[in-house]
Amino acid sequence: MEKLLISKREAADALGCSVRTIENMLNRKQLVSRRLGRRRMVTYASLTQVAKHGTPVVTGVEPQRESGNAGSAR
């Protein structure tokens, strides 16, 4: 049986990145997490979505735009 929630360290190991990158992705709502006591756990489903598609689709949150004026039509 697969784990439903994994630690930030396990998520980082699975994606081959740092824990800080996982924390940044959580802050930008690119990964879904849940509180389990004091721990913030990453949902396995959101991790596999990032691995498969690169950019996750998170409902209810607009994707963040890159800063800068490139492509801006004001």
Phi, psi and omega in degrees: 000133179287152173286142177273328179232138178229157181289164177298323178296316178295322178296317178297316178297319182294322181270350180074038180227185181272163176297324179298321177297318177298316178298319177297318179295324177294317180295327179272005179065030176273343174233149178263137179227165178223150174274134175229094189069234177273345186275144173259115185252142180270137177286137180298323181298318180290327179293316179292327177296318177296318181296322182281319190247350181083299179249118182286157174256110180249117183287145178084000180231126177285142177296142179284140179269152178290142177283158181118172184259359182297123177081006181277130180242087178249000000 
